């Protein structure tokens, strides 16, 4: 995958040199290039200006963005504008992006963008219902969530298939050695070696966590017959507590 990032602060992306994303770059499964669009500003290196019609704040000018974009070698990229008004980023969207060969992120600052910048864009994306100082942190989060889904980056595909949100449910509790830590024991079913019982326990715990913490996820989740039975049992058990 090839990723290009238009930003005023390339130095903010140092975390992408490490962990899973850094390893993907070392394996040459990923290339990331940064483009400071201030370098392309014609007007005394100014990348922002006052909005026509008046109003508070400053807007990013179209010219530096367009020229930086034109300088990128590209074929058919997915162009992502980080915008609080955009589509909400989620796991399904990360999985969608992981299938792309070229991504371009445009990170803004100030009050907003000259609307004409959006003619370059294929996707307007928001990290959530809050406002950040700039798009860099949102871009890093999206890149990390996406890159780990690229085949061969993590190693075992199953490593991310069971993640929270990948299956549509929150992930079940997990344990490792020691069996007894300060009196807290690993559930016996996980020590049993009975794979079917372990599978069913994990599914029930996943459903229970989702029902208690993120019941909204169940609104669009299509339950299997087994899951429906387990969910009814969970509700009955909670009512009897």
C-alpha positions in Angstrom: 0.0 0.0 0.0 1.1 3.5 -0.8 0.0 6.4 1.5 0.6 10.1 0.9 -0.2 12.6 3.6 -0.7 16.4 3.0 0.1 18.1 6.3 1.6 21.3 7.8 3.3 19.2 10.5 5.1 16.1 9.0 7.0 15.7 12.3 3.8 14.8 14.1 3.7 11.5 12.3 6.8 10.0 14.2 4.6 7.3 15.8 4.1 5.7 12.4 7.8 4.8 12.4 7.1 2.2 15.2 5.0 -0.8 16.2 2.9 -2.5 13.5 3.0 0.3 11.0 6.8 0.6 11.3 7.1 -3.1 10.8 4.9 -3.0 7.7 7.2 -0.3 6.3 10.3 -2.4 7.1 8.7 -5.4 5.3 8.1 -3.1 2.3 4.4 -3.8 2.6 3.7 -0.1 3.0 5.2 3.2 2.0 4.3 6.6 3.6 5.3 10.0 2.2 4.7 13.3 3.7 4.0 16.5 1.8 4.1 19.9 3.6 1.7 22.0 1.6 3.2 25.1 3.0 6.1 24.4 0.6 3.7 24.9 -2.3 2.1 28.2 -1.1 2.6 31.0 -3.6 1.5 33.9 -1.3 4.5 34.4 1.0 4.1 30.8 2.2 0.6 31.6 3.6 -1.6 28.6 3.5 -4.7 30.3 5.0 -6.7 33.4 4.5 -9.9 35.2 5.7 -13.2 33.8 4.4 -15.1 35.7 1.8 -18.3 37.2 3.2 -16.7 37.6 6.6 -16.8 35.3 9.7 -14.5 34.1 12.4 -11.3 32.1 11.8 -9.2 31.4 8.8 -9.6 29.0 6.0 -7.1 26.8 4.2 -6.5 28.2 0.7 -7.1 25.9 -2.3 -3.9 26.7 -4.1 -1.3 25.1 -1.8 -3.4 22.0 -1.4 -4.0 21.6 -5.2 -0.4 22.1 -6.1 0.8 19.7 -3.4 -1.7 17.1 -4.6 -0.7 17.6 -8.3 3.0 16.9 -7.3 2.2 13.4 -6.0 2.8 10.5 -8.3 -0.5 8.6 -8.3 -2.8 6.4 -10.4 -6.2 6.0 -8.8 -6.0 7.0 -5.1 -8.7 7.1 -2.5 -8.4 10.7 -1.3 -9.5 11.2 2.3 -10.3 14.7 3.8 -10.3 14.7 7.6 -13.5 16.7 8.4 -15.7 16.7 11.5 -18.7 16.8 9.2 -17.7 13.6 7.4 -18.7 10.0 7.6 -17.9 8.5 11.0 -14.8 6.3 10.9 -15.3 2.7 12.1 -13.9 -0.8 11.7 -15.9 -1.5 8.5 -14.4 1.5 6.9 -10.9 0.5 8.0 -11.4 -2.9 6.4 -12.6 -1.1 3.2 -9.5 1.1 3.1 -7.2 -1.9 3.7 -8.1 -3.2 0.3 -6.9 -0.1 -1.5 -3.5 0.3 -3.1 -3.2 4.1 -2.8 -4.5 6.4 -0.1 -4.0 10.2 0.2 -4.9 12.0 3.5 -5.4 15.7 3.6 -4.9 17.1 7.1 -6.4 20.5 7.8 -6.0 23.2 10.4 -7.7 26.5 11.3 -11.4 27.0 10.9 -11.9 24.9 7.8 -11.2 24.5 4.1 -11.9 26.4 0.9 -14.8 24.4 -0.4 -13.1 23.9 -3.8 -10.5 21.6 -2.1 -13.3 19.0 -1.8 -13.3 18.5 -5.6 -10.1 16.5 -5.1 -11.7 14.3 -2.5 -13.3 10.9 -2.7 -14.1 10.5 1.1 -14.8 13.0 3.9 -14.2 11.3 7.2 -14.6 12.2 10.8 -12.9 10.3 13.7 -15.9 11.2 16.0 -18.2 13.9 17.2 -15.5 16.2 18.6 -13.1 18.7 17.1 -9.3 18.3 17.1 -6.8 21.1 16.4 -5.8 19.5 13.1 -6.2 16.3 11.1 -2.9 14.7 11.9 -4.0 12.7 15.0 -7.1 11.5 13.2 -5.0 10.5 10.1 -2.6 8.5 12.3 -5.4 6.7 14.0 -7.1 5.8 10.7 -3.8 4.7 9.2 -2.9 2.5 12.2 -6.4 0.9 12.2 -6.2 0.3 8.4 -2.6 -1.0 8.0 -2.9 -3.7 10.6 -5.6 -5.3 8.4 -3.4 -5.6 5.4 -2.6 -9.3 4.7 0.8 -10.3 6.1 1.2 -7.2 8.3 0.2 -8.9 11.5 1.0 -12.4 10.4 -2.0 -14.4 11.3 -5.2 -13.2 9.7 -7.2 -14.6 12.7 -5.4 -12.1 14.9 -7.6 -9.3 13.8 -10.7 -11.2 12.8 -11.7 -11.7 16.4 -11.0 -8.1 17.4 -13.8 -6.0 18.8 -16.0 -4.6 16.0 -14.5 -6.9 13.3 -17.1 -9.5 14.1 -19.8 -7.0 14.9 -19.5 -7.7 18.6 -17.1 -6.7 21.4 -14.3 -9.1 22.0 -14.6 -11.7 24.8 -12.3 -11.6 27.9 -8.9 -13.2 27.5 -6.3 -14.5 30.0 -2.7 -15.7 30.1 -0.3 -17.2 32.7 -0.4 -17.5 35.6 -3.6 -19.3 36.3 -3.9 -17.8 39.8 -2.9 -14.2 40.2 -3.6 -12.6 43.6 -6.5 -14.9 44.1 -8.0 -14.1 40.7 -8.4 -17.4 38.7 -8.7 -18.0 35.0 -12.2 -19.4 34.2 -12.1 -23.2 34.3 -13.6 -23.6 30.9 -10.5 -22.1 29.3 -8.4 -24.7 31.1 -10.6 -27.6 30.1 -9.1 -28.2 26.6 -12.7 -28.7 25.4 -12.7 -26.6 22.2 -16.5 -26.5 21.7 -17.1 -25.4 25.3 -14.5 -22.7 24.9 -16.0 -21.5 21.7 -19.4 -21.3 23.2 -18.1 -19.5 26.4 -16.3 -17.0 24.3 -19.4 -16.3 22.2 -21.6 -15.9 25.2 -19.1 -13.5 26.9 -18.8 -11.5 23.7 -22.6 -11.2 23.5 -22.8 -10.3 27.1 -20.2 -7.6 26.9 -21.8 -6.1 23.8 -25.3 -6.2 25.4 -24.0 -4.4 28.6 -21.6 -1.9 27.1 -22.6 -1.3 23.5 -26.2 -2.5 23.0 -26.4 -0.2 19.9 -24.1 -2.6 18.1 -26.8 -5.3 18.3 -29.3 -3.1 16.4 -27.7 -3.9 13.1 -26.2 -7.3 14.0 -27.9 -10.3 12.5 -28.0 -13.0 15.2 -27.6 -16.6 14.4 -30.0 -19.1 16.1 -27.3 -20.0 18.6 -26.6 -16.3 19.4 -30.3 -15.6 19.8 -30.6 -18.4 22.4 -27.5 -17.2 24.2 -28.6 -13.6 24.3 -32.0 -14.6 25.8 -30.1 -16.6 28.4 -27.9 -13.6 29.2 -30.9 -11.3 29.7 -32.7 -13.9 31.9 -29.5 -14.3 34.0 -29.1 -10.6 34.4 -32.7 -10.2 35.5 -32.4 -12.9 38.1 -29.2 -11.3 39.7 
